Amino acid sequence: MTKKKAWILLLSLSLVFILKAKENNRNIENIFSNTRVNFDPSTHADGVNKTDSTIILGNGRIVLKKVRLPQFTRNTDLRAEITLVSNGDPWDKSGSCFVIPNQSEINMIDVAANKATYPLVDSTKYENLTGIVQGPGYKPTVEIMRFMTPFGVGYYSESDNELSAKRKPVYIDGWAENVKWKEDISDLLPLFKDEVYVGVYIDTWTKEGYIIDLDISYKESELECDIKPKRHVEPLINTVYYIGQKHPDIFARQDIDIPFTIPKNAKNVRLKYITTGHGGHSGGDEFRPQENTLKIDNNEVYSFTPWRTDCASFRRFNPSTGVWLRKRTVAYIGRDGRAEKEIEEPIASSDLSRSNWCPGSHVPPVVIPLREIDSGNHTLTISIPDSKEIDGDKLNHWLVSAYLVWEE
């Protein structure tokens, strides 16, 4: 290697080191640490429960805490990180990390305490699904992160665990101790202008439940000229059934229209959309690819089929998943060369493709720039026409949330 190339390599490595050091130099607010999220009416009665600074709702399925971040003058990178382990719940469950907008006079805490109710809605537009769209004194909860718990990570991860020891496939070297998810939430910084409620919800129905950590970290730009943009977040819809809400199978019968207004000074308008299909039957919303179409004023702005085909890559996070055997003919190299034979091969529930999620994954929002949108009144239409209705214990539904972000 020449001296010139050596100096270039040294300079490159130094630059990487400096950038990495700057990246690690973040301020961290620990919101929840070793906090249980479970379902136990015997310890968490109906209504509002408090443990120190933590508010507990839904018989333990929701934990909330007031958070106050510093006020920033320069551009700031804001991130959320969740670490989760099972505390004995062996199943995969939907989860949501969220912030309650301070502009909303009505919130889930008052609803749980029977001090308020969600505004009535037009039943022709939203059926009986109160609390999913804006109404007098109410704005929907804004999701920081949608996530899906894996099957039993941590609790069943020991190599000699009776449940999982014989379920480990040959292509992983061991079960993961926990699962971590990170999300860039810089666009949501305006919601943290003052003290605000931040919470985590998991759709668990066991006393054991899960243990979570939640950190929100931030790094303000060091450049004096990098002025923080004046940004606005407008919640549009959230069908996650936190408190006092129902399984939303409305898309099987109709589209949902959500009115909104863009002010004259708005620029760089973008729509953020999170969607996952649920209903654990082979023909249900969880296991069938289905197109989601978004329209603004009846003009299509985005259409896609939210579908994950990489769920087998999360296998090490799912020690308690169900496993079946499937016969197939396999080609292999034996002592006498290439050969074929029929084998029984294990396939896990966590391996199966799903509607925009895998057991152990989080669900980043789809970002749709609305470059041509004018100021004034508009309507967002969400359509999932192939979704299924709830049928007995077949709880088909789509969890969708959406909000607008713009600079002023």
C-alpha positions in Angstrom: 0.0 0.0 0.0 1.4 3.4 -0.9 1.7 6.2 1.7 -1.0 8.2 -0.1 -3.5 5.3 0.0 -2.6 4.7 3.7 -3.3 8.3 4.5 -6.6 8.2 2.7 -7.5 5.0 4.6 -6.5 6.5 7.9 -8.5 9.7 7.1 -11.6 7.7 6.2 -11.4 5.6 9.3 -10.9 8.8 11.4 -14.0 10.4 9.8 -16.1 7.2 10.5 -14.9 7.3 14.1 -15.8 11.0 14.5 -19.2 10.5 12.9 -19.9 7.5 15.1 -18.9 9.4 18.2 -21.2 12.2 17.3 -24.0 9.7 16.7 -23.5 8.2 20.1 -23.4 11.6 21.8 -27.2 11.7 22.2 -29.3 12.8 25.1 -31.6 10.0 26.3 -34.9 10.4 28.2 -35.8 7.0 29.8 -39.6 6.9 29.8 -40.2 3.3 31.0 -37.7 0.9 32.5 -38.4 -2.7 33.3 -42.1 -1.9 33.1 -44.7 -4.6 32.9 -47.6 -4.4 30.4 -50.2 -7.1 31.1 -53.8 -7.9 31.7 -54.7 -8.4 35.4 -58.0 -7.0 36.8 -57.0 -8.3 40.2 -54.1 -5.8 40.5 -55.3 -3.2 38.0 -59.0 -2.5 38.5 -61.2 -0.9 35.8 -60.5 2.8 35.4 -57.3 4.7 36.2 -54.5 3.2 38.3 -51.3 4.8 39.3 -47.9 3.5 40.3 -45.4 6.3 41.2 -45.4 8.4 38.0 -46.9 5.8 35.8 -50.6 5.7 34.9 -52.0 2.3 34.1 -55.2 1.8 32.0 -57.0 -1.2 30.5 -56.4 -3.5 33.5 -52.6 -3.2 32.8 -52.5 -3.2 29.0 -51.6 0.5 28.7 -48.9 2.4 30.6 -48.5 6.2 30.3 -46.2 8.8 31.7 -45.8 12.5 31.4 -42.8 13.6 29.4 -41.1 17.0 29.0 -38.3 17.4 26.5 -36.1 20.5 26.3 -37.1 23.2 23.9 -34.9 23.3 20.9 -34.0 26.2 18.6 -32.0 24.3 16.0 -33.0 21.3 13.9 -33.2 18.2 16.1 -33.1 14.5 15.5 -35.6 12.7 17.7 -35.8 8.9 18.0 -37.8 6.3 20.0 -36.3 2.9 21.0 -38.3 0.1 22.6 -36.8 -3.0 24.2 -39.2 -5.9 24.9 -39.1 -9.3 26.5 -41.9 -11.7 27.3 -42.8 -12.1 30.9 -44.5 -15.4 30.2 -46.9 -14.5 27.5 -46.1 -16.9 24.7 -48.2 -15.2 21.9 -47.6 -12.6 19.3 -49.6 -9.4 20.0 -50.0 -6.0 18.4 -48.5 -3.1 20.2 -48.5 0.7 19.9 -46.3 3.4 21.3 -48.1 6.7 21.2 -48.4 10.3 22.2 -51.6 12.1 23.2 -51.8 15.5 21.5 -52.1 18.3 24.1 -54.6 20.0 21.8 -57.1 17.2 22.6 -59.3 18.2 25.5 -60.7 14.6 25.6 -58.2 11.8 26.0 -58.1 8.1 26.9 -57.3 8.8 30.5 -60.5 10.7 31.1 -62.5 8.1 29.1 -61.1 5.3 31.3 -62.0 7.4 34.4 -65.6 7.9 33.1 -64.9 11.6 33.1 -65.4 12.0 29.4 -66.7 10.1 26.3 -65.4 10.2 22.7 -67.5 12.6 20.5 -70.4 11.1 18.7 -69.7 10.3 15.0 -71.7 10.2 11.9 -72.8 6.5 11.8 -73.1 6.6 8.0 -69.3 7.4 7.8 -67.8 5.7 10.8 -70.5 3.2 12.0 -70.1 3.0 15.8 -66.3 3.5 15.8 -66.0 6.5 18.2 -62.5 7.8 19.0 -60.9 7.1 15.7 -61.2 10.5 14.0 -61.3 14.1 15.1 -64.4 15.5 16.8 -65.4 18.4 19.1 -62.6 18.7 21.7 -60.9 15.6 20.5 -57.9 14.7 18.3 -56.9 11.0 17.7 -53.9 9.6 19.5 -50.7 9.8 17.3 -48.6 6.6 17.0 -44.9 7.0 17.6 -44.3 3.3 16.7 -46.4 0.3 15.7 -44.8 -3.0 16.8 -45.7 -6.7 17.0 -44.4 -8.8 19.9 -42.7 -12.0 18.9 -43.6 -15.4 20.4 -42.1 -15.5 23.9 -38.7 -13.8 23.4 -36.6 -13.7 26.5 -38.9 -15.8 28.8 -38.6 -18.9 26.6 -35.1 -18.2 25.3 -33.0 -20.4 27.5 -31.4 -23.3 25.6 -32.8 -25.8 28.0 -36.4 -24.3 28.2 -38.9 -27.1 28.1 -41.2 -25.4 25.6 -38.6 -24.1 23.1 -35.6 -26.4 23.4 -36.8 -28.8 20.7 -38.3 -26.0 18.4 -35.0 -24.3 17.5 -34.2 -24.7 13.8 -30.7 -25.6 12.6 -30.2 -22.2 10.9 -30.1 -20.1 14.1 -27.4 -20.4 16.7 -29.7 -19.6 19.6 -32.7 -17.6 20.7 -32.5 -13.9 21.1 -32.6 -12.5 24.7 -34.9 -9.6 23.7 -36.1 -7.6 20.7 -35.4 -3.9 20.1 -37.0 -1.5 17.7 -35.9 2.1 16.7 -37.9 4.7 14.9 -37.0 8.2 13.7 -39.8 10.5 15.1 -38.3 13.9 14.3 -41.4 14.9 12.4 -43.4 14.5 15.7 -41.3 17.0 17.6 -44.1 19.6 17.7 -46.2 17.3 19.8 -43.5 17.5 22.5 -43.6 21.3 22.8 -44.9 21.1 26.3 -45.3 18.3 28.9 -47.2 15.5 27.1 -48.5 12.0 27.8 -46.5 9.2 26.1 -47.7 5.6 26.4 -47.3 2.0 25.3 -50.2 -0.4 24.6 -50.0 -4.1 24.1 -53.0 -6.2 23.2 -52.2 -8.9 25.7 -54.7 -10.9 27.7 -52.4 -12.7 30.1 -51.3 -11.8 33.7 -47.7 -12.4 32.7 -47.7 -10.0 29.8 -44.4 -8.3 28.7 -41.6 -6.2 30.1 -40.7 -3.0 28.2 -38.1 -0.3 28.2 -38.8 2.9 26.3 -36.2 5.6 25.6 -36.6 8.8 23.6 -33.3 10.3 22.5 -32.5 13.6 20.8 -29.6 15.4 19.3 -29.8 19.1 18.4 -27.8 20.4 15.5 -24.5 22.1 16.5 -24.8 24.5 13.6 -26.2 27.9 14.6 -27.6 28.4 11.1 -29.5 25.1 11.2 -32.7 26.7 12.6 -35.5 24.4 13.6 -38.4 24.6 11.1 -41.8 25.6 12.4 -43.6 22.3 11.9 -47.2 21.2 12.4 -48.6 17.7 13.1 -52.3 17.1 12.2 -53.8 13.8 13.5 -56.3 12.3 11.1 -57.2 8.7 12.1 -56.2 6.0 14.5 -58.2 2.7 14.7 -56.1 1.0 17.4 -58.6 0.1 20.1 -56.8 1.5 23.2 -59.7 2.4 25.6 -63.4 2.4 24.9 -63.0 1.5 21.2 -63.9 -1.5 19.1 -62.3 -3.9 16.6 -62.4 -1.9 13.4 -63.7 -4.2 10.6 -65.4 -1.2 8.9 -63.2 -1.5 5.8 -65.0 -4.7 4.9 -68.2 -2.7 4.3 -67.0 0.8 3.3 -64.2 3.3 2.7 -63.4 5.8 5.4 -63.4 9.5 4.6 -61.5 11.9 6.8 -61.9 15.7 6.3 -58.9 18.0 6.9 -57.8 21.6 6.2 -54.5 22.8 4.8 -53.6 26.4 5.8 -52.3 28.9 3.3 -48.8 29.0 4.6 -48.3 25.2 4.7 -45.4 23.8 2.6 -43.7 20.4 2.2 -47.0 18.6 3.2 -46.7 14.9 3.7 -49.0 12.1 4.8 -47.8 9.4 7.1 -49.7 6.1 7.1 -49.3 3.0 9.2 -51.4 -0.1 8.4 -51.5 -3.7 9.6 -54.1 -6.5 9.0 -55.2 -8.9 11.7 -57.4 -11.9 12.2 -55.5 -15.1 12.8 -57.3 -17.4 10.3 -56.0 -18.6 7.0 -58.6 -16.6 5.1 -58.5 -13.6 7.4 -57.0 -10.1 7.2 -53.7 -11.3 8.7 -52.9 -13.9 6.1 -54.2 -12.5 2.8 -52.5 -9.8 0.7 -54.9 -6.9 0.4 -54.5 -3.6 -1.4 -54.7 -0.3 0.5 -55.6 2.7 -1.5 -55.3 6.3 -0.4 -57.1 9.2 -2.2 -57.2 12.9 -1.7 -60.4 14.5 -3.0 -61.1 11.2 -4.9 -57.7 11.3 -6.6 -55.5 8.4 -5.9 -52.2 9.5 -4.2 -50.9 6.1 -3.1 -51.8 2.4 -3.5 -49.9 -0.6 -2.3 -50.3 -4.1 -0.9 -48.8 -4.1 2.6 -47.4 -7.6 2.8 -44.3 -9.0 4.6 -42.6 -12.1 3.1 -39.5 -12.0 5.2 -41.0 -13.3 8.5 -38.7 -16.3 8.7 -35.8 -13.9 9.2 -37.3 -13.1 12.7 -37.1 -16.8 13.7 -34.6 -16.3 16.6 -37.0 -13.9 18.3 -39.8 -16.5 18.4 -38.9 -19.4 20.7 -42.5 -20.3 21.7 -44.1 -20.1 18.2 -46.1 -23.1 17.1 -44.3 -25.5 14.8 -45.7 -27.9 12.2 -44.1 -30.5 9.9 -44.5 -30.3 6.2 -43.3 -33.0 3.7 -41.3 -32.1 0.7 -38.7 -33.5 -1.7 -35.3 -32.1 -0.9 -32.1 -32.2 -3.1 -28.9 -32.7 -1.1 -25.3 -33.9 -1.3 -24.8 -37.3 0.2 -21.9 -39.7 0.4 -22.5 -40.9 -3.1 -23.0 -37.5 -4.6 -26.2 -35.6 -5.4 -29.4 -37.2 -4.3 -33.0 -36.5 -3.5 -35.4 -37.8 -0.8 -38.6 -36.9 0.9 -38.3 -35.3 4.3 -40.5 -33.7 7.0 -39.4 -30.1 7.5 -40.6 -27.9 10.4 -42.4 -24.6 9.6 -43.2 -22.1 12.3 -46.2 -19.9 12.6 -43.8 -16.9 13.0 -42.3 -17.8 9.5 -45.6 -17.2 7.7 -46.1 -14.0 5.6 -48.5 -11.5 7.0 -50.3 -8.2 6.3 -47.4 -5.7 6.7 -45.9 -7.3 9.9 -44.0 -10.2 11.3 -43.9 -11.4 14.9 -41.0 -9.4 16.2 -41.1 -6.5 13.7 -42.1 -2.9 14.0 -44.0 -1.1 11.3 -42.5 2.1 9.9 -45.0 4.6 8.4 -45.4 5.0 4.6 -44.6 8.6 3.7 -46.6 10.1 0.9 -45.5 13.6 -0.2 -48.5 15.8 -1.2 -46.5 18.2 -3.4 -49.5 19.5 -5.4 -52.0 20.0 -2.6 -53.5 23.4 -2.3 -54.7 25.2 0.8 -58.3 24.7 1.9 -60.6 21.9 2.7 -59.8 18.3 1.6 -60.8 14.7 2.2 -58.6 11.7 2.7 -60.2 8.4 1.7 -58.8 5.1 2.9 -60.0 2.0 1.1 -59.2 -1.7 1.9 -62.1 -3.3 -0.1 -61.0 -7.0 0.2 -60.9 -7.0 4.0 -63.2 -9.4 5.9 -65.9 -8.7 8.5 -65.7 -10.1 12.0 -67.2 -13.5 12.1 -67.6 -15.0 15.6 -64.1 -15.5 17.0 -62.6 -14.5 13.6 -61.7 -11.0 14.6 -60.7 -9.6 11.2 -59.7 -6.0 11.3 -57.2 -3.4 10.0 -55.3 -1.2 12.4 -54.6 2.0 10.5 -53.3 5.4 11.7 -52.5 8.5 9.7 -51.4 12.0 10.3 -50.2 15.0 8.2 -47.0 16.9 8.7 -46.1 20.3 7.2 -43.8 23.3 7.7 -45.3 26.7 8.2 
